[in-house]
């Protein structure tokens, strides 16, 4: 629809994000009435963490622009990105209880720590 009227192709992503946020808001209102969901708590403990993790996960993109193109650089940026995102999720996305659960799971299930 927007593409027909001369908007760039990426416009659809902005429309989808807007629609997702609108539906999320409606779901939160419904859950507030059904189960007494505290919307402020949800925004603080869930949505804020998601936004912070997403924001800080962009850092490897900056590194990518400083590297030459090639297979070694590609592999390096993939490894750096995976490690960085895991680190950001661990620090920002997890609560202290979830960090303990993750460490215990890794210690029990990863070969290097057995």
JOGI-V163387 format. One record per residue. RES is the residue in one small letter. SS is DSSP state (hx for helix, st for strand, lp for the rest). PHI is phi as a letter, one per 30 degrees, with the letter a starting at -180 (* if undefined). OMEGA is omega in degrees with one decimal (NA if undefined). Layout:
res->{RES	RES}
ss->{SS	SS}
phi->{PHI	PHI}
omega->{OMEGA	OMEGA}
This chain:
res->{x	x	x	x	x	x	x	x	x	x	x	x	x	x	x	x	x	x	x	x	x	x	x	x	x	x	x	x	x	x	x	x	x	x	x	x	x	x	x	x	x	x	x	x	x	x	x	x	x	x	x	x	x	x	x	x	x	x	x	x	x	x	x	x	x	x	x	x	x	x	x	x	x	x	x	x	x	x	x	x	x	x	x	x	x	x	x	x	x	x	x	x	x	x	x	x	x	x	x	x	x	x	x	x	x	x	x	x	x	x	x	x	x	x}
ss->{lp	lp	hx	hx	hx	lp	lp	lp	lp	lp	hx	hx	hx	hx	hx	hx	hx	hx	hx	hx	hx	hx	hx	hx	hx	hx	hx	hx	hx	hx	hx	hx	hx	hx	hx	lp	lp	lp	hx	hx	hx	hx	hx	hx	hx	hx	hx	hx	hx	hx	hx	hx	hx	hx	hx	hx	lp	lp	hx	hx	hx	hx	hx	hx	hx	lp	lp	lp	lp	lp	hx	hx	hx	hx	hx	hx	hx	hx	hx	hx	hx	hx	hx	hx	hx	hx	hx	hx	hx	hx	hx	hx	hx	lp	lp	hx	hx	hx	hx	hx	hx	hx	hx	hx	hx	hx	hx	hx	hx	lp	hx	hx	hx	lp}
phi->{*	d	d	d	c	j	d	d	e	d	e	d	d	d	d	d	d	d	d	d	d	d	d	e	d	d	d	d	d	d	d	d	d	d	b	i	d	d	d	d	d	d	d	d	c	c	d	d	d	d	d	d	d	d	d	d	d	d	e	d	d	d	d	e	d	c	c	d	d	l	d	d	d	d	d	d	d	d	d	d	d	d	d	d	d	d	d	d	d	d	d	c	d	c	d	d	d	d	d	d	d	d	d	d	d	d	d	d	c	c	e	d	c	d}
omega->{-178.7	-178.9	178.7	-177.1	172.0	177.6	178.5	-176.5	-177.3	178.4	-179.1	178.6	177.4	176.6	179.5	178.2	178.2	-179.9	178.4	-179.6	177.7	178.9	177.5	179.5	178.6	178.1	179.8	178.4	178.8	179.7	177.0	-179.9	-176.0	-173.0	178.4	179.2	175.5	-173.4	179.4	178.3	178.1	-179.1	-177.7	-172.9	-177.1	-172.9	178.9	178.4	178.4	-179.6	179.1	178.3	179.3	-179.5	-176.9	177.8	179.3	-175.6	179.3	177.4	178.3	178.2	-177.7	-177.6	178.9	-178.9	172.8	177.4	179.1	-176.1	-180.0	178.3	178.2	179.5	179.9	-178.3	176.5	179.6	179.2	-179.0	179.8	-179.6	-179.0	-178.5	175.8	178.5	-178.6	177.5	-178.9	-175.5	-172.9	-171.8	-177.1	168.8	-179.7	177.6	179.6	175.8	178.5	177.5	-179.7	179.4	178.6	178.7	179.5	179.8	-178.3	-168.2	179.5	-173.6	-175.3	-175.7	-177.9	NA}
